[in-house]
Amino acid sequence: MEWFSAEFFAALFSIIVIDLVLAGDNAIVIGLAARNVPKDLQKRVIIWGTIGAIGVRILATIAVTYLLKIPGLLLLGGFMLIWIAYKLLVDKKDHEIAAKNTALAAIGTIILADAAMGLDNVIAIAGAAQSHIGLVIIGLLITVPIIVWGSTLFIKLIERFPIIIYFGSAVLAYTASKMIIDEPFIHKYFEGNPILRYTVIVIVIAAVLILGRINAPKAKTQGS
């Protein structure tokens, strides 16, 4: 993938959307971990905790990007991402994060909790980046300010306009279908056959959205 090509910007857009729709967890983790820290330190804890979490996530995503080059893992990652896209629509997430009284302890909690909860984000970004490490870093750096300062606003937007979650899930499903199609074991069946390629993509996206809609919790379906 060439720098600043149409494919580059399409992948960057996918990464940013993925980061945004999965940023709610970051905001909740940050808020819960920092809530008992003295008020004058909370801003510092949030910033350093987020920087640490993003740093760990960049390293993890780069590692997964290389792992996906191993035969068979791209296919496995694609199916995992389909499940993640579906779970994004149907899960009611309960977070049990211990609040810490000291700044260092709260920062550590943010980093560890984000690392434990961030597998979905890592797999999704690695798949969307298509082995382009620069894209991974640029996409995450763009969303850092949003995660730090705009996560609460974005969560409210999602609650008010549930269609945002469905759009994000569709992007995840699209990324998953591309990962499956690009798996070397089966790529030969799609090469030179755009009709089959786009049929698979449409079926995957439609199946995730329809099943997600059917099984979504009432509160999320109604946007309340």
C-alpha positions as a printed Julia matrix, in Angstrom:
224×3 Matrix{Float64}:
   0.0     0.0     0.0
   1.48    3.34   -1.08
   1.56    6.4     1.16
  -1.28    8.88    0.58
  -2.98    6.72   -2.04
  -6.76    6.25   -2.13
  -6.28    2.84   -0.48
  -4.15    4.47    2.24
  -6.81    7.04    3.12
  -9.58    4.41    3.0
  -7.64    2.26    5.48
  -6.87    5.31    7.67
 -10.58    6.19    7.72
 -11.41    2.61    8.79
  -8.83    2.75   11.6
 -10.18    6.06   12.91
 -13.78    4.79   12.85
 -12.72    1.57   14.62
 -10.87    3.58   17.28
 -13.87    5.83   17.83
 -16.52    3.14   18.17
 -14.31    1.18   20.55
 -13.2     4.28   22.49
 -16.11    4.05   24.89
 -14.28    1.37   26.86
 -11.23    3.62   27.13
 -13.31    6.47   28.52
 -15.05    4.26   31.06
 -11.79    2.61   32.19
 -10.07    5.99   32.54
 -12.97    7.5    34.48
 -13.34    4.56   36.86
  -9.62    4.2    37.55
  -9.05    7.92   38.21
 -12.2     8.74   40.18
 -10.56    8.49   43.64
  -7.41   10.42   42.74
  -7.28   13.99   44.14
  -8.99   16.42   41.78
  -5.82   18.4    41.06
  -4.09   15.2    39.84
  -6.92   13.66   37.82
  -6.11   15.46   34.57
  -2.46   14.37   34.79
  -3.49   10.77   35.56
  -5.89   10.7    32.6
  -3.27   12.07   30.18
  -0.4     9.8    31.28
  -2.64    6.76   31.66
  -3.95    7.27   28.14
  -0.45    7.84   26.7
   0.75    4.63   28.37
  -2.29    2.68   27.15
  -1.88    3.96   23.58
   1.84    3.11   23.65
   1.1    -0.46   24.72
  -1.64   -0.67   22.1
   0.69    0.53   19.31
   3.28   -2.12   20.22
   0.6    -4.84   20.46
  -0.93   -3.83   17.12
   2.46   -3.85   15.37
   3.11   -7.33   16.81
  -0.3    -8.6    15.62
   0.27   -6.99   12.19
   3.34   -9.18   11.75
   1.62  -12.25   13.23
  -1.2   -11.92   10.67
   1.37  -12.66    7.95
   1.59  -16.25    9.24
  -0.53  -18.51    6.98
  -3.98  -19.12    8.43
  -3.91  -16.35   11.03
  -5.43  -13.76    8.69
  -8.43  -16.07    8.24
  -8.67  -16.66   12.0
  -8.36  -12.93   12.69
 -11.13  -12.23   10.18
 -13.55  -14.6    11.89
 -12.61  -13.17   15.3
 -13.32   -9.68   13.99
 -16.76  -10.75   12.7
 -17.56  -11.89   16.24
 -16.25   -8.59   17.65
 -18.41   -6.6    15.19
 -21.47   -8.6    16.28
 -20.66   -8.3    20.01
 -20.31   -4.53   19.62
 -24.05   -4.43   18.84
 -25.37   -6.94   21.38
 -23.17   -6.58   24.45
 -24.17   -4.71   27.58
 -20.75   -4.0    29.01
 -20.26   -4.01   32.76
 -16.89   -2.7    33.92
 -15.41   -3.67   37.26
 -12.37   -1.41   37.57
 -10.89   -0.66   40.96
 -10.41    3.03   41.72
  -6.96    3.96   43.05
  -6.03    6.71   45.48
  -2.55    7.52   44.14
  -1.64    8.87   40.71
   0.88    6.12   39.85
  -1.49    3.34   40.89
  -4.32    4.86   38.84
  -2.07    5.23   35.78
  -1.0     1.59   36.14
  -4.63    0.48   36.42
  -5.58    2.39   33.26
  -2.72    0.85   31.27
  -3.29   -2.72   32.5
  -7.08   -2.59   32.14
  -6.85   -1.11   28.64
  -4.33   -3.77   27.6
  -6.61   -6.53   28.9
  -9.69   -5.08   27.19
  -8.0    -3.91   23.99
  -7.69   -7.17   22.03
 -10.66   -6.31   19.82
  -9.16   -2.92   18.94
  -5.73   -4.44   18.24
  -7.05   -7.12   15.87
  -9.33   -4.65   14.08
  -6.62   -2.03   13.51
  -4.05   -4.62   12.44
  -6.51   -5.95    9.87
  -7.45   -2.51    8.57
  -3.8    -1.4     8.33
  -2.94   -4.25    5.91
   0.65   -4.54    7.23
   1.24   -0.75    6.98
   2.88    0.15   10.31
   2.72    3.88    9.57
  -1.06    3.64    9.31
  -1.27    1.98   12.72
   0.68    4.78   14.39
  -1.0     7.66   12.51
  -4.49    6.29   13.15
  -3.89    5.87   16.86
  -2.2     9.27   17.23
  -5.16   10.98   15.55
  -7.59    9.4    17.99
  -5.54   10.04   21.17
  -6.95   13.57   21.71
 -10.46   12.26   21.04
 -10.05    9.45   23.57
  -8.59   11.81   26.21
 -10.86   14.83   25.79
 -13.78   13.73   23.65
 -14.67   10.2    24.79
 -17.5    11.3    27.09
 -19.02   13.41   24.32
 -18.7    10.52   21.86
 -20.4     8.13   24.29
 -23.3    10.58   24.58
 -23.49   10.83   20.79
 -23.65    7.04   20.52
 -26.43    6.92   23.12
 -28.38    9.59   21.23
 -27.65    8.27   17.74
 -27.29    4.45   17.92
 -26.74    4.39   14.13
 -23.11    5.35   14.87
 -22.55    1.96   16.5
 -24.08    0.2    13.5
 -21.83    2.17   11.15
 -18.8     1.22   13.24
 -19.88   -2.43   13.29
 -20.24   -2.34    9.49
 -16.67   -1.03    9.17
 -15.45   -3.83   11.44
 -17.37   -6.41    9.38
 -15.95   -4.95    6.16
 -12.42   -5.16    7.58
 -13.07   -8.75    8.69
 -14.33   -9.8     5.26
 -11.25   -8.26    3.6
  -8.98  -10.16    6.0
 -10.73  -13.42    5.12
 -10.58  -12.74    1.38
  -6.88  -11.81    1.57
  -5.95  -15.03    3.36
  -3.36  -16.7     1.05
  -5.08  -20.09    1.37
  -8.26  -18.89   -0.33
  -7.23  -15.63   -2.05
  -6.87  -17.39   -5.42
 -10.64  -17.96   -5.52
 -11.31  -14.21   -5.26
  -8.47  -12.92   -7.43
  -9.91  -11.71  -10.71
 -13.46  -12.36   -9.48
 -14.8    -9.06   -8.13
 -18.41  -10.31   -8.11
 -17.56  -13.11   -5.65
 -15.38  -10.72   -3.62
 -18.08   -8.08   -3.16
 -20.79  -10.7    -2.62
 -18.86  -12.1     0.35
 -18.26   -8.6     1.74
 -21.96   -7.66    1.45
 -23.11  -10.97    2.99
 -20.75  -10.6     5.98
 -21.76   -6.97    6.65
 -25.48   -7.71    6.22
 -25.35  -10.8     8.46
 -23.57   -8.92   11.27
 -25.94   -5.94   11.14
 -29.13   -8.0    10.86
 -28.2   -10.46   13.62
 -26.91   -7.61   15.76
 -30.13   -5.7    15.29
 -32.26   -8.73   16.15
 -30.28   -9.56   19.3
 -29.41   -6.02   20.47
 -30.5    -5.1    24.01
 -33.68   -3.01   24.0
 -31.96    0.03   25.45
 -29.4     0.1    22.65
 -31.98   -0.6    19.95
 -34.11    2.32   21.07
 -31.13    4.58   21.73
 -32.02    5.08   25.36
